Amino acid sequence: MNKSELIASIAGATGLTKNNSAKALDAFINTVTKSLIKGEEIRLIGFGTFAVSKRAATTGHNPRTGAELKIPARKVAKFKPGKALQEAVNK
């Protein structure tokens, strides 16, 4: 499912117009993004948790030349599904 299909599904489920559904989805995405940038965690009970974790710097290898590469430390956005979502997927 792509973004336009998700917007159409939201519109059908809520009775909102596609335009208003798109605005709601964009607002959700922007809110989650801003919260993660601040380092905040977003918990949606039954659905899951959006969080930022830190990935340590590591040393990798170029597969073509075998040369060592330094991979810098960085932050990574993660999603952990909630129990209800996990159970629904596994039915």
ABEGO torsion letter per residue (X at the ends): XBAAAAAAAAAAAAGBBAAAAAAAAAAAAAAAAAAAAAGBBBBBBGAEBBBBBBBBBBBBBBAAAGBBBBBBBBBBBBBBBBAAAAAAAAX
